[in-house]
Amino acid sequence: MADREQLHDLRQKAHDAGIEGNSKMTEDQLREALRRVGKGEQPQMAKREARR
């Protein structure tokens, strides 16, 4: 159950960071996208790059 909560928290953080449509992203993809946004990359570009 903790994994589900952690994934939910990651999705919420991604949403708050402006990464829309993140429901099909994996945990690793979410982490990568959040890391990229943290470094100043645009949210949608970070999402696109993380999903590669």
All heavy atoms as a GROMACS GRO file, in nm:
protein
  420
    1MET      N    1   0.082  -0.120   0.000
    1MET     CA    2   0.000   0.000   0.000
    1MET      C    3   0.086   0.125   0.000
    1MET      O    4   0.049   0.226  -0.056
    1MET     CB    5  -0.093  -0.005   0.121
    1MET     CG    6  -0.196   0.105   0.120
    1MET     SD    7  -0.319   0.072  -0.007
    1MET     CE    8  -0.445   0.182   0.043
    2ALA      N    9   0.200   0.119   0.064
    2ALA     CA   10   0.289   0.235   0.071
    2ALA      C   11   0.336   0.276  -0.068
    2ALA      O   12   0.352   0.394  -0.095
    2ALA     CB   13   0.407   0.206   0.162
    3ASP      N   14   0.359   0.178  -0.155
    3ASP     CA   15   0.401   0.208  -0.291
    3ASP      C   16   0.296   0.289  -0.365
    3ASP      O   17   0.327   0.382  -0.439
    3ASP     CB   18   0.432   0.081  -0.370
    3ASP     CG   19   0.556   0.011  -0.323
    3ASP    OD1   20   0.641   0.077  -0.259
    3ASP    OD2   21   0.570  -0.110  -0.348
    4ARG      N   22   0.171   0.255  -0.343
    4ARG     CA   23   0.061   0.327  -0.408
    4ARG      C   24   0.055   0.471  -0.359
    4ARG      O   25   0.034   0.562  -0.438
    4ARG     CB   26  -0.071   0.257  -0.375
    4ARG     CG   27  -0.136   0.194  -0.494
    4ARG     CD   28  -0.265   0.131  -0.454
    4ARG     NE   29  -0.370   0.197  -0.529
    4ARG     CZ   30  -0.489   0.148  -0.545
    4ARG    NH1   31  -0.522   0.035  -0.490
    4ARG    NH2   32  -0.577   0.213  -0.616
    5GLU      N   33   0.073   0.488  -0.229
    5GLU     CA   34   0.071   0.623  -0.172
    5GLU      C   35   0.188   0.704  -0.224
    5GLU      O   36   0.173   0.823  -0.254
    5GLU     CB   37   0.074   0.616  -0.020
    5GLU     CG   38  -0.056   0.566   0.040
    5GLU     CD   39  -0.049   0.554   0.190
    5GLU    OE1   40   0.033   0.626   0.253
    5GLU    OE2   41  -0.125   0.473   0.246
    6GLN      N   42   0.303   0.641  -0.233
    6GLN     CA   43   0.422   0.710  -0.284
    6GLN      C   44   0.402   0.752  -0.429
    6GLN      O   45   0.436   0.864  -0.466
    6GLN     CB   46   0.543   0.618  -0.272
    6GLN     CG   47   0.674   0.684  -0.308
    6GLN     CD   48   0.791   0.592  -0.288
    6GLN    OE1   49   0.777   0.469  -0.286
    6GLN    NE2   50   0.908   0.648  -0.275
    7LEU      N   51   0.345   0.664  -0.508
    7LEU     CA   52   0.319   0.697  -0.649
    7LEU      C   53   0.217   0.810  -0.658
    7LEU      O   54   0.232   0.902  -0.739
    7LEU     CB   55   0.270   0.573  -0.723
    7LEU     CG   56   0.253   0.586  -0.874
    7LEU    CD1   57   0.384   0.628  -0.940
    7LEU    CD2   58   0.203   0.455  -0.933
    8HIS      N   59   0.116   0.805  -0.574
    8HIS     CA   60   0.016   0.912  -0.571
    8HIS      C   61   0.081   1.046  -0.536
    8HIS      O   62   0.053   1.149  -0.598
    8HIS     CB   63  -0.095   0.879  -0.472
    8HIS     CG   64  -0.198   0.987  -0.459
    8HIS    ND1   65  -0.290   1.014  -0.558
    8HIS    CD2   66  -0.220   1.077  -0.361
    8HIS    CE1   67  -0.364   1.116  -0.519
    8HIS    NE2   68  -0.325   1.156  -0.400
    9ASP      N   69   0.170   1.045  -0.437
    9ASP     CA   70   0.241   1.168  -0.398
    9ASP      C   71   0.327   1.221  -0.513
    9ASP      O   72   0.332   1.342  -0.537
    9ASP     CB   73   0.327   1.144  -0.275
    9ASP     CG   74   0.245   1.125  -0.148
    9ASP    OD1   75   0.125   1.160  -0.147
    9ASP    OD2   76   0.302   1.074  -0.049
   10LEU      N   77   0.394   1.130  -0.584
   10LEU     CA   78   0.475   1.172  -0.698
   10LEU      C   79   0.389   1.235  -0.807
   10LEU      O   80   0.425   1.336  -0.866
   10LEU     CB   81   0.552   1.054  -0.757
   10LEU     CG   82   0.682   1.016  -0.690
   10LEU    CD1   83   0.736   0.886  -0.750
   10LEU    CD2   84   0.784   1.126  -0.704
   11ARG      N   85   0.274   1.174  -0.833
   11ARG     CA   86   0.183   1.229  -0.934
   11ARG      C   87   0.134   1.367  -0.893
   11ARG      O   88   0.122   1.457  -0.976
   11ARG     CB   89   0.065   1.135  -0.955
   11ARG     CG   90   0.105   1.005  -1.021
   11ARG     CD   91  -0.015   0.928  -1.072
   11ARG     NE   92   0.017   0.791  -1.106
   11ARG     CZ   93   0.092   0.752  -1.208
   11ARG    NH1   94   0.144   0.841  -1.287
   11ARG    NH2   95   0.116   0.626  -1.230
   12GLN      N   96   0.105   1.384  -0.764
   12GLN     CA   97   0.060   1.515  -0.715
   12GLN      C   98   0.170   1.619  -0.728
   12GLN      O   99   0.145   1.732  -0.771
   12GLN     CB  100   0.013   1.505  -0.569
   12GLN     CG  101  -0.048   1.632  -0.517
   12GLN     CD  102  -0.171   1.674  -0.594
   12GLN    OE1  103  -0.261   1.594  -0.615
   12GLN    NE2  104  -0.177   1.798  -0.637
   13LYS      N  105   0.294   1.582  -0.695
   13LYS     CA  106   0.406   1.674  -0.710
   13LYS      C  107   0.426   1.712  -0.857
   13LYS      O  108   0.455   1.827  -0.888
   13LYS     CB  109   0.535   1.611  -0.656
   13LYS     CG  110   0.539   1.604  -0.505
   13LYS     CD  111   0.665   1.538  -0.457
   13LYS     CE  112   0.665   1.520  -0.307
   13LYS     NZ  113   0.782   1.446  -0.259
   14ALA      N  114   0.412   1.614  -0.946
   14ALA     CA  115   0.426   1.641  -1.088
   14ALA      C  116   0.316   1.736  -1.135
   14ALA      O  117   0.343   1.831  -1.210
   14ALA     CB  118   0.420   1.510  -1.168
   15HIS      N  119   0.196   1.714  -1.089
   15HIS     CA  120   0.085   1.802  -1.125
   15HIS      C  121   0.112   1.944  -1.075
   15HIS      O  122   0.095   2.042  -1.148
   15HIS     CB  123  -0.046   1.749  -1.066
   15HIS     CG  124  -0.163   1.836  -1.094
   15HIS    ND1  125  -0.224   1.840  -1.218
   15HIS    CD2  126  -0.230   1.923  -1.017
   15HIS    CE1  127  -0.324   1.927  -1.213
   15HIS    NE2  128  -0.329   1.979  -1.092
   16ASP      N  129   0.158   1.955  -0.951
   16ASP     CA  130   0.189   2.086  -0.892
   16ASP      C  131   0.302   2.156  -0.968
   16ASP      O  132   0.306   2.278  -0.974
   16ASP     CB  133   0.226   2.072  -0.745
   16ASP     CG  134   0.108   2.028  -0.659
   16ASP    OD1  135  -0.007   2.036  -0.705
   16ASP    OD2  136   0.134   1.984  -0.545
   17ALA      N  137   0.393   2.076  -1.027
   17ALA     CA  138   0.505   2.132  -1.102
   17ALA      C  139   0.465   2.169  -1.244
   17ALA      O  140   0.547   2.222  -1.319
   17ALA     CB  141   0.621   2.032  -1.104
   18GLY      N  142   0.341   2.138  -1.283
   18GLY     CA  143   0.294   2.174  -1.416
   18GLY      C  144   0.304   2.064  -1.518
   18GLY      O  145   0.283   2.084  -1.637
   19ILE      N  146   0.338   1.943  -1.474
   19ILE     CA  147   0.349   1.829  -1.564
   19ILE      C  148   0.210   1.766  -1.575
   19ILE      O  149   0.169   1.687  -1.491
   19ILE     CB  150   0.452   1.727  -1.512
   19ILE    CG1  151   0.588   1.794  -1.496
   19ILE    CG2  152   0.461   1.607  -1.607
   19ILE    CD1  153   0.690   1.710  -1.422
   20GLU      N  154   0.138   1.805  -1.677
   20GLU     CA  155   0.000   1.759  -1.695
   20GLU      C  156  -0.002   1.622  -1.764
   20GLU      O  157   0.089   1.588  -1.838
   20GLU     CB  158  -0.078   1.860  -1.779
   20GLU     CG  159  -0.087   1.997  -1.717
   20GLU     CD  160  -0.163   1.999  -1.585
   20GLU    OE1  161  -0.256   1.919  -1.568
   20GLU    OE2  162  -0.129   2.081  -1.500
   21GLY      N  163  -0.108   1.547  -1.740
   21GLY     CA  164  -0.126   1.418  -1.806
   21GLY      C  165  -0.023   1.316  -1.765
   21GLY      O  166   0.031   1.245  -1.849
   22ASN      N  167   0.006   1.306  -1.637
   22ASN     CA  168   0.112   1.217  -1.591
   22ASN      C  169   0.060   1.082  -1.542
   22ASN      O  170   0.136   1.003  -1.488
   22ASN     CB  171   0.194   1.285  -1.482
   22ASN     CG  172   0.114   1.315  -1.357
   22ASN    OD1  173   0.041   1.231  -1.306
   22ASN    ND2  174   0.128   1.436  -1.306
   23SER      N  175  -0.067   1.052  -1.564
   23SER     CA  176  -0.126   0.930  -1.507
   23SER      C  177  -0.068   0.800  -1.564
   23SER      O  178  -0.074   0.697  -1.498
   23SER     CB  179  -0.277   0.930  -1.527
   23SER     OG  180  -0.309   0.926  -1.664
   24LYS      N  181  -0.012   0.805  -1.682
   24LYS     CA  182   0.044   0.683  -1.741
   24LYS      C  183   0.196   0.675  -1.728
   24LYS      O  184   0.257   0.582  -1.779
   24LYS     CB  185   0.004   0.673  -1.888
   24LYS     CG  186  -0.144   0.652  -1.904
   24LYS     CD  187  -0.184   0.634  -2.047
   24LYS     CE  188  -0.334   0.614  -2.054
   24LYS     NZ  189  -0.380   0.604  -2.191
   25MET      N  190   0.254   0.771  -1.658
   25MET     CA  191   0.399   0.770  -1.641
   25MET      C  192   0.437   0.676  -1.526
   25MET      O  193   0.365   0.664  -1.428
   25MET     CB  194   0.450   0.911  -1.611
   25MET     CG  195   0.434   1.007  -1.727
   25MET     SD  196   0.483   1.175  -1.686
   25MET     CE  197   0.661   1.159  -1.678
   26THR      N  198   0.552   0.611  -1.540
   26THR     CA  199   0.601   0.524  -1.434
   26THR      C  200   0.664   0.608  -1.324
   26THR      O  201   0.689   0.728  -1.341
   26THR     CB  202   0.707   0.426  -1.487
   26THR    OG1  203   0.822   0.502  -1.527
   26THR    CG2  204   0.655   0.344  -1.603
   27GLU      N  205   0.695   0.543  -1.214
   27GLU     CA  206   0.759   0.613  -1.101
   27GLU      C  207   0.893   0.674  -1.145
   27GLU      O  208   0.922   0.788  -1.114
   27GLU     CB  209   0.780   0.516  -0.985
   27GLU     CG  210   0.841   0.580  -0.863
   27GLU     CD  211   0.856   0.485  -0.748
   27GLU    OE1  212   0.796   0.376  -0.749
   27GLU    OE2  213   0.929   0.520  -0.654
   28ASP      N  214   0.972   0.598  -1.218
   28ASP     CA  215   1.101   0.647  -1.265
   28ASP      C  216   1.085   0.766  -1.359
   28ASP      O  217   1.162   0.862  -1.353
   28ASP     CB  218   1.181   0.537  -1.334
   28ASP     CG  219   1.231   0.431  -1.238
   28ASP    OD1  220   1.240   0.460  -1.116
   28ASP    OD2  221   1.260   0.319  -1.283
   29GLN      N  222   0.986   0.760  -1.447
   29GLN     CA  223   0.961   0.870  -1.540
   29GLN      C  224   0.918   0.995  -1.464
   29GLN      O  225   0.961   1.105  -1.497
   29GLN     CB  226   0.853   0.831  -1.641
   29GLN     CG  227   0.898   0.729  -1.742
   29GLN     CD  228   0.786   0.678  -1.828
   29GLN    OE1  229   0.669   0.681  -1.789
   29GLN    NE2  230   0.820   0.629  -1.945
   30LEU      N  231   0.834   0.977  -1.363
   30LEU     CA  232   0.791   1.092  -1.282
   30LEU      C  233   0.910   1.156  -1.212
   30LEU      O  234   0.924   1.278  -1.211
   30LEU     CB  235   0.686   1.047  -1.180
   30LEU     CG  236   0.548   1.016  -1.236
   30LEU    CD1  237   0.466   0.941  -1.134
   30LEU    CD2  238   0.478   1.143  -1.279
   31ARG      N  239   0.994   1.073  -1.153
   31ARG     CA  240   1.112   1.126  -1.083
   31ARG      C  241   1.204   1.203  -1.178
   31ARG      O  242   1.254   1.309  -1.146
   31ARG     CB  243   1.190   1.012  -1.016
   31ARG     CG  244   1.118   0.954  -0.896
   31ARG     CD  245   1.206   0.852  -0.824
   31ARG     NE  246   1.131   0.778  -0.726
   31ARG     CZ  247   1.099   0.825  -0.606
   31ARG    NH1  248   1.134   0.946  -0.573
   31ARG    NH2  249   1.030   0.751  -0.521
   32GLU      N  250   1.225   1.146  -1.297
   32GLU     CA  251   1.310   1.211  -1.397
   32GLU      C  252   1.250   1.344  -1.441
   32GLU      O  253   1.320   1.445  -1.451
   32GLU     CB  254   1.329   1.118  -1.518
   32GLU     CG  255   1.406   1.178  -1.632
   32GLU     CD  256   1.553   1.204  -1.602
   32GLU    OE1  257   1.605   1.153  -1.502
   32GLU    OE2  258   1.616   1.277  -1.682
   33ALA      N  259   1.121   1.347  -1.468
   33ALA     CA  260   1.055   1.470  -1.510
   33ALA      C  261   1.062   1.576  -1.400
   33ALA      O  262   1.091   1.693  -1.428
   33ALA     CB  263   0.911   1.442  -1.549
   34LEU      N  264   1.039   1.536  -1.276
   34LEU     CA  265   1.048   1.632  -1.164
   34LEU      C  266   1.190   1.685  -1.148
   34LEU      O  267   1.211   1.803  -1.120
   34LEU     CB  268   1.000   1.566  -1.034
   34LEU     CG  269   0.849   1.549  -1.023
   34LEU    CD1  270   0.815   1.456  -0.908
   34LEU    CD2  271   0.781   1.683  -1.006
   35ARG      N  272   1.290   1.597  -1.168
   35ARG     CA  273   1.430   1.640  -1.159
   35ARG      C  274   1.461   1.744  -1.267
   35ARG      O  275   1.523   1.846  -1.241
   35ARG     CB  276   1.522   1.518  -1.176
   35ARG     CG  277   1.670   1.551  -1.158
   35ARG     CD  278   1.757   1.428  -1.186
   35ARG     NE  279   1.752   1.386  -1.324
   35ARG     CZ  280   1.815   1.447  -1.425
   35ARG    NH1  281   1.888   1.553  -1.401
   35ARG    NH2  282   1.805   1.402  -1.548
   36ARG      N  283   1.410   1.718  -1.388
   36ARG     CA  284   1.434   1.811  -1.498
   36ARG      C  285   1.366   1.945  -1.475
   36ARG      O  286   1.425   2.050  -1.502
   36ARG     CB  287   1.385   1.750  -1.630
   36ARG     CG  288   1.472   1.638  -1.680
   36ARG     CD  289   1.409   1.571  -1.802
   36ARG     NE  290   1.498   1.476  -1.862
   36ARG     CZ  291   1.586   1.505  -1.956
   36ARG    NH1  292   1.596   1.626  -2.003
   36ARG    NH2  293   1.666   1.411  -2.004
   37VAL      N  294   1.244   1.943  -1.422
   37VAL     CA  295   1.174   2.068  -1.393
   37VAL      C  296   1.248   2.143  -1.284
   37VAL      O  297   1.261   2.266  -1.289
   37VAL     CB  298   1.026   2.040  -1.351
   37VAL    CG1  299   0.961   2.165  -1.294
   37VAL    CG2  300   0.947   1.990  -1.471
   38GLY      N  301   1.300   2.071  -1.187
   38GLY     CA  302   1.378   2.132  -1.080
   38GLY      C  303   1.502   2.203  -1.131
   38GLY      O  304   1.551   2.299  -1.069
   39LYS      N  305   1.554   2.158  -1.243
   39LYS     CA  306   1.672   2.221  -1.304
   39LYS      C  307   1.635   2.332  -1.400
   39LYS      O  308   1.721   2.388  -1.466
   39LYS     CB  309   1.755   2.115  -1.377
   39LYS     CG  310   1.825   2.020  -1.284
   39LYS     CD  311   1.915   1.926  -1.360
   39LYS     CE  312   1.998   1.843  -1.266
   39LYS     NZ  313   2.093   1.758  -1.339
   40GLY      N  314   1.503   2.361  -1.412
   40GLY     CA  315   1.461   2.474  -1.494
   40GLY      C  316   1.402   2.441  -1.629
   40GLY      O  317   1.368   2.531  -1.706
   41GLU      N  318   1.388   2.314  -1.660
   41GLU     CA  319   1.330   2.276  -1.789
   41GLU      C  320   1.179   2.298  -1.787
   41GLU      O  321   1.115   2.286  -1.682
   41GLU     CB  322   1.362   2.128  -1.816
   41GLU     CG  323   1.342   2.087  -1.959
   41GLU     CD  324   1.402   1.950  -1.989
   41GLU    OE1  325   1.512   1.920  -1.939
   41GLU    OE2  326   1.337   1.875  -2.063
   42GLN      N  327   1.123   2.328  -1.902
   42GLN     CA  328   0.978   2.346  -1.913
   42GLN      C  329   0.908   2.214  -1.881
   42GLN      O  330   0.955   2.107  -1.923
   42GLN     CB  331   0.941   2.391  -2.054
   42GLN     CG  332   0.989   2.529  -2.088
   42GLN     CD  333   0.921   2.634  -2.002
   42GLN    OE1  334   0.801   2.629  -1.979
   42GLN    NE2  335   0.999   2.730  -1.956
   43PRO      N  336   0.795   2.217  -1.809
   43PRO     CA  337   0.728   2.094  -1.766
   43PRO      C  338   0.695   1.996  -1.878
   43PRO      O  339   0.720   1.877  -1.866
   43PRO     CB  340   0.600   2.144  -1.698
   43PRO     CG  341   0.636   2.280  -1.649
   43PRO     CD  342   0.730   2.336  -1.752
   44GLN      N  343   0.640   2.045  -1.988
   44GLN     CA  344   0.602   1.953  -2.095
   44GLN      C  345   0.724   1.894  -2.165
   44GLN      O  346   0.723   1.779  -2.208
   44GLN     CB  347   0.508   2.021  -2.194
   44GLN     CG  348   0.371   2.049  -2.135
   44GLN     CD  349   0.306   1.927  -2.071
   44GLN    OE1  350   0.315   1.906  -1.950
   44GLN    NE2  351   0.241   1.848  -2.151
   45MET      N  352   0.831   1.971  -2.176
   45MET     CA  353   0.954   1.919  -2.235
   45MET      C  354   1.015   1.813  -2.141
   45MET      O  355   1.062   1.709  -2.187
   45MET     CB  356   1.055   2.032  -2.258
   45MET     CG  357   1.184   1.985  -2.321
   45MET     SD  358   1.164   1.918  -2.487
   45MET     CE  359   1.148   2.068  -2.579
   46ALA      N  360   1.010   1.840  -2.013
   46ALA     CA  361   1.062   1.744  -1.915
   46ALA      C  362   0.983   1.614  -1.923
   46ALA      O  363   1.041   1.505  -1.918
   46ALA     CB  364   1.054   1.803  -1.774
   47LYS      N  365   0.853   1.623  -1.937
   47LYS     CA  366   0.768   1.505  -1.949
   47LYS      C  367   0.805   1.426  -2.074
   47LYS      O  368   0.823   1.305  -2.069
   47LYS     CB  369   0.621   1.546  -1.955
   47LYS     CG  370   0.527   1.431  -1.980
   47LYS     CD  371   0.385   1.480  -1.996
   47LYS     CE  372   0.293   1.368  -2.039
   47LYS     NZ  373   0.158   1.415  -2.063
   48ARG      N  374   0.818   1.495  -2.184
   48ARG     CA  375   0.850   1.431  -2.312
   48ARG      C  376   0.985   1.359  -2.303
   48ARG      O  377   0.998   1.244  -2.345
   48ARG     CB  378   0.853   1.535  -2.423
   48ARG     CG  379   0.859   1.475  -2.561
   48ARG     CD  380   0.847   1.579  -2.671
   48ARG     NE  381   0.743   1.676  -2.643
   48ARG     CZ  382   0.761   1.810  -2.651
   48ARG    NH1  383   0.875   1.859  -2.689
   48ARG    NH2  384   0.662   1.891  -2.624
   49GLU      N  385   1.084   1.424  -2.248
   49GLU     CA  386   1.218   1.365  -2.237
   49GLU      C  387   1.220   1.247  -2.140
   49GLU      O  388   1.289   1.148  -2.164
   49GLU     CB  389   1.320   1.471  -2.195
   49GLU     CG  390   1.348   1.575  -2.301
   49GLU     CD  391   1.408   1.516  -2.427
   49GLU    OE1  392   1.496   1.430  -2.418
   49GLU    OE2  393   1.366   1.559  -2.537
   50ALA      N  394   1.145   1.257  -2.031
   50ALA     CA  395   1.143   1.150  -1.931
   50ALA      C  396   1.074   1.025  -1.984
   50ALA      O  397   1.106   0.915  -1.941
   50ALA     CB  398   1.071   1.199  -1.805
   51ARG      N  399   0.984   1.041  -2.079
   51ARG     CA  400   0.910   0.926  -2.131
   51ARG      C  401   0.986   0.852  -2.240
   51ARG      O  402   0.942   0.748  -2.288
   51ARG     CB  403   0.774   0.970  -2.182
   51ARG     CG  404   0.686   1.018  -2.068
   51ARG     CD  405   0.548   1.046  -2.111
   51ARG     NE  406   0.476   0.918  -2.109
   51ARG     CZ  407   0.351   0.904  -2.149
   51ARG    NH1  408   0.285   1.007  -2.195
   51ARG    NH2  409   0.291   0.788  -2.142
   52ARG      N  410   1.100   0.903  -2.282
   52ARG     CA  411   1.179   0.838  -2.388
   52ARG      C  412   1.244   0.712  -2.339
   52ARG      O  413   1.281   0.692  -2.234
   52ARG     CB  414   1.287   0.931  -2.440
   52ARG     CG  415   1.229   1.037  -2.527
   52ARG     CD  416   1.338   1.123  -2.582
   52ARG     NE  417   1.281   1.212  -2.680
   52ARG     CZ  418   1.346   1.268  -2.775
   52ARG    NH1  419   1.476   1.248  -2.786
   52ARG    NH2  420   1.288   1.347  -2.860
   0.00000   0.00000   0.00000
